Amino acid sequence: MVTLQGVVPLDARRFQVDFQCGCSVHPRPDIAIHFNPRFHTTKPHVICNTLYLERWQAEARWPRLGLQRGASFLILFLFGNEEMKVSVNGQHFLHYRYRLPLSRVDTLGIFGDILVEAVGFLNINPFAEGGIEYPVGYPFLLKSPSLEVPCSRALPKGLWPGQVIVLRGLVLPEPKDLTLSLRDQAAHVPVTLRASFADRTLAWIAPWGCKKLISAPFLFYPRRFFEVLLLCQEGGLKLALNGQGLGATGVHRQVLEQLRELRISGSVQLYCVHC
């Protein structure tokens, strides 16, 4: 899933989001998916199309444009096996069947009358329940004081089965570590997850300091986007990093219910924390 967050200028005529097969200028690369909102016509609409060998194919048109001049937006592009679905501000808007293999796409191009605030490349939530059409695309909070590291979030009712903690951000250029700790009312820390960049390890840290290494590839990289998901379930927490499930750690339900705070520290810039 690709998320695009921004603002449509008051004088906008059109903009486009192109999922391209290359980034050359001459010749123009094939464009597997061309998403083109147009505001300057009497009836604003969206055009989707495919460019193949510098020739546009038959265009598909959707009326009732869900974007407005002067308004902010959050667009989700969700890629399935045979088609792309698009939602605008939480509402499904269109679907477009692939005319070129999605595997050829390697470049994202954004052009025209648009103020881009954030672009995110997100993975499908491996814990998502059936029946949810789109993964949840929480807005990015850019340069928000509430996301300055170290960062804290209250858990007034603790954690309960089915609750998911979502953490998204960017690893700094010269990272040392990243620590997520869950604290109870007495400031005890029964659950800690730590990523160490020095030895490229990810581990659960017990309250008495014992380290349990997570046997999985280290998926944090300097200057790269990351996504951590923690799913509360009966008897513990399941972990996913960048869309890959990495197992679970055992925690008694009573301990989970007594948790009251999530703390995040380390060499990252946060864009989204959701509990």
Secondary structure, DSSP 8 states (H G I E B T S, - for coil): -EEEEEE--TT--BEEEEEEE---SSS--EEEEEEEEE-SSSS-EEEEEEEETTEE---EEE-S-S--TT-EEEEEEEE-SSEEEEEETTEEEEEEE-SS-GGG--EEEEEES-EEEEEEE----TT--TT-SS-------TT-GGG-SSEEEE-TT---TT-EEEEEEEE-SS--EEEEEEEETTS---EEEEEETTTTEEEEE-TTS-EEE--S-----TT-EEEEEEEEETTEEEEEETTEEEEEEE--HHHHHTEEEEEEEESEEEEEEE-
